[in-house]
């Protein structure tokens, strides 16, 4: 599959290092407010009115109670599963016929964003702004993305010396914020990004210089682990069409899965299902799955007790993590093109499960009322 080049444009606003320190508690990303509506606020009293994310028809959250279970990897590959599968189609109201889904990825992990690495955008320019002051997504592989990682100031590369001709990269800056700043930043990432095709891809509207274009059919939101400020802000302010819960087989992960499911139910987010990651390993000499992290029975029992569908079980495949490190999601790689464990039964199982998950997610979002 031909991969699209990273889209970069000249900056039209001040560097991130300036914006980073100038926004204040009400505007931590430092976005200009001229003509731009203020994101919805958490009311101090009374009920919370949820609203839709602008220019996104459907919103799917990919979450986990425990960190390190492969949630971000699942999120980006689920986005491509939705976008590339010809069975997942949308019928426009006026045009007639069918077309493939327009899908985007929003990274809400403020403290540990992974989408820039997984999407091959670590060296991209920072996002531009629209005339109204909204952020334009960055694009690679034809997929628009937004992440806190795009907005952080970039450390200067250390100069090589005779003693160290290949120095280690400088450490990336840490986000050291309390809850209020995190909550405000998440609100801006949710409501101050323009997902219309005229902002990140070619369309008749964008060709004419307009800020118009059609919005996304699906926005996949990569959530941080846990049940803190970020998932609560999403669940309380946004009409989320469903959540996919990712876990590994270990009991220590399943304990947090139950907490995550309970949190989403409290804020009225439908649970589409639970997905088991790293379920088994297929060695290169046989097609027998080896459950090196424990039996999947505990995961199945947990899902049944919580009343949640099991979406599938993804095996351990070397090409998945290798592709993520290179910025090429596994769903974009050609079958058999990866080394080692990726060439056999494990690769075929992984792809088949992810394609099926994409089908079930799209079907669920079109039958579940929110």
N, C-alpha and C positions, 0 to 999 in steps of 0.2 A: 504494500500500500504506500502510495506517495505521501510523504509527510510535508505539511505546510511549514514554511519558514516562520520564525518568530517575527511578529510585526512590531516594529519600533518606529517612533516618530520623534521629531524634536520636542523638547520640553516646552510647555507654554505657561508654566507657573514656577514658582520658587522651588528650590531643591527641598527634598524631604527633610534634610537636616534642619532647615529653617522652620518648615511647617510643624515638625515634630515637637518643637518646644513652644509653639506660639498659639496652640488651639485653645487651651484652657479646659476646665472640667466639662463644659457644655459642648465643646467642639474639639475633642482630643486629636482628631486627624487634621485639624487646621484647614478645613475646606472653606472656601469663600461662601458667604451666605446671600449674596446679591441675587435675588430672583429664585432662590432655591428654597422649597418648603422645609420647615423644621421637622425632623423625624418625630414620630409619636413618642410621647413621654410616658413613663410609668406613673400612673395616677397615685397620689397619696391616699385618696379615699375613693370609695365607690368601686364599681366594676371596671374591668379592663376590656377595652374594645379592640379586638384583633383586626388587622387589615392585611391585604395582600401585598407582596413585594412588587413594586412597580415593574411592569413589562416581563413578568414571569407567570405563566398560566398555572403551573403546578410546582409545588415545592416539596422536596423529599429530603429528610434529614437522615444522615448516616451517622450513627452514634454507638458508643460503647461505654459501659461503666468503668472499665479498666483500660488504662493506657497500654500501648505496645501490642495490641491484638491485631494490627493490620487494618484499622478502620479507614485511614486515609487512602491506602492502596486500594481497598475495596471501593471507596467513593469514586476515585477517578476512573477505575475500570468499569464500575457500574454506569457512569456517565457515558462512556464510549459504547458499552453494551446497548444502552438505550438509543444512542445516536446512530449506530451502525447497523442495527438489526432491521432488515426491511419489513419484518412483521410488525414492528412498532411504528405506526404511522399516525398522522394527524390529518383530518379532513377539514380544510379551511372552509368557512361559511360561504364566502362569495365566489371563490375561485373554483370550487369543485375539485374532484380528483383527490389524490393522496400525495403526501410527501413525507420524507423522513423527519424525525423530530429534531428540533433545534434545542440543544442542551448546553447548559453552562455549569460551572463549578464555583461555589463560594466557600472559601476557607474561613471558618469562624474560630479556629484555634489561635487566639491572640498571642499566647505565650510560647507556643511551639508550632508555628505554621510549617506544614510539610508540602503543600501544593506547589510552591515554586520549584522545589527539587523534583517532585514526581512528574511535573509537567514540563520540565526542561526550561524553566524561566528564571533561573537564578542570576543570569547575566543580562537580563532584559532591562530596558529603560523603565523608569518608574511610570505609573499611569498618568495619562493626560487628564485634563478636565474638559467637560463640555462647556458650552457658553453659559449654561445655567449653574455651573459649579459642581456637577456630578462627576464621579470617577468613571473613566472609560476602562472596561476590562482589558487585560492583556490576553493575547491569543497565541496558542501553539497547537499544532496538529488540528487546526480548524475549530478548537474548543476555547470559548471565552472563559477567563478565570479572574477572580479577584481574591486577594489574600493580604493580611497584615504584613506578610513577608515582602510584598512589593513596596510598602510604604516606609520601611525601616531605612535609616541612613546606612549606606554601604561603607564598610571599613576600607581604608586604603590598603592596597596590596603591599606586603613587605618587600623591600628590595633585596635581590639575591646578593650574597657576598661570597668571597672566596672560600670561607669556611662552611657556608650554607648556600650552595648554588640553587637549591630548590626549597626555599623556606615554606613552612606551613602557612596556610592562609590565616589572616587575622581573625580573631573570634568575632562572630556577629553580635551586634548589640542586643542586650536583653530588654524585654518589656517589663518594667518594674512599676506596676500600677496597682492601686487599690480598687475595690469593687466598683465604685462609682465611675471611675475613668474607663474601666473595662466595659461596663454596661453602656456608656455613651458611645464608645468606639464601635461596639457591636451594632448599636442602632444605626450608626452612620454606614457601616458596611452593608446592613440590610436594606436601607432606604435611600442611600446616596450613591448608588451605582446604576448607571444607565445600561441596561442589558439589551437595548434595541439593536437590531442588526446594523443600522446605520452608524453605530458607535464602534463596532469592532470588525465588521465584515463588509463586503461589497454589496450594495443594493442600489436600486434606482434613486432612492432618497439620499443615500450617502454620496452617490456620484454627483448629484446636483448641489452638494454642499449643505444639505439639510441635516438636522440632528435627528431625523425621523428614522423609520425602519420598523420592522416587526420585532416583537419581543420573543422571549424564549418559550418553548413548550414546557420544558422541565428545567428547574434549577436544583442541582444536587448540592446540598449543604454538608460540608465536612465539619462535624462537631468536635469540640475538645472532649477528653474523657471526663467522667464525673457528672455530678448533678448540681453544679454551682451556678454562678451568675450568667454564663453564656447560654446554656440550654434553657434556663428559666426565662431569660430575655426573649429568646426565640419563641418558646412555647407560649408566652403570655402576650406577645405583641403581633405575632405573625400567624396567618392562616396556613398551617402546615398540613399538607395532604396525607402525609404518612411518614413513618420512621422505620428504618431498617436497623436492627440491633446486631452488632458484630461481637463475637466472642471466640475464645479458644477453649479447648476441652477442659482445662484445669478448673478445679473447684474455686480457686481464688478469683478467677475471672467470672465464674457463674454467679458468685455472691453479688458482684457489682452489676451484673446483667439484670438481676431481679430489682435492684435499686433503680437502675435506669428505666426499666419498663414502668415501675411505679411512678417515677417522676413524670414521664410523658403522659401517663394516664391522668395524673392530677391536673395537668394543664390542658387536657383535652386534645392531645395529639394522637391520632390513630396509629397503632402498631401494625405495620404491614407484615412483619415477620422477623425471625431471628436467623442469622447466617453464621454457620460455624466455619472459622478459618483455621488453617494449619491442622486439619483433622487427621491427616495421615501422610506418610511418606512412601513414595514408590521408588524402590532402588532401581539402578540401571540394569540389573540382571534378572528381574522378575516383574510381574504385573500384580504382585500381591501388596495391598496397602498395609503399612506398618504404623500402628497408632502410637508413635513414640511419645506423645504428650498425654497419653491416657485415652481411655475409651470414650467414644462419643455418646454413650448411653446416658451419662449424667446431663449432658446438654439437652438431649431429647426429652428427658424427664422434666428438666427445668422448664423448657418451653411448654410442655403439656400442662404442667401445674399452673403456669401463668396464663394459660389460654392463648398462646401465641403460636402461629404457624411456623414450621421449620422450612426455610427457603432453600436450604441445601447445605452441602459440606464441601469446602474448598481444600484440596490437598496442598501439601508443601511442594512448591515447584521453584527451582533455582532461578528460572528466567523471570519470575515475577518480581523478586527483590532486585535482581540485576537490572531489569528494565526500568524499575523505579529509580534506581540510583543514576541511570543514564538519562532520565527524563523521558522515557518512552514507555507508556503504559502497556502492559502485557497484551491487552486486547487489540493493540495495533500491530503486534509483531506477527510475522508469517509463521504458520505452523511448522514446527521442526527447526526453526532458525536459531533456537537458543541451545545452549550447551547443557550437557549432563542430564539432570533429572527432567528437563523440560521437553525431551524428545519422545517420551513414551506415554504410558497410560495416564500418568499424572497430568501432563499437559492437556491431553484431550479431555480428561475429567474436569480440570479447572475451567477450560473454555466453555465446555458444555454447561456447567453449573452457572457460570456468570451470565451466559446468554439466557438461561432459563430464569435467573433472578431478574434480569432486565425485563423479560416478558411479564413476569408476575407483578413486578412493581408497577409497570405501566397499566396493566389490567386493573390492579387494585386502585390506583389513583383515579381511574375513570369510573369506578363503581362505588368508591367510598365517599360519602358526604361529610364535609367538614363544616 
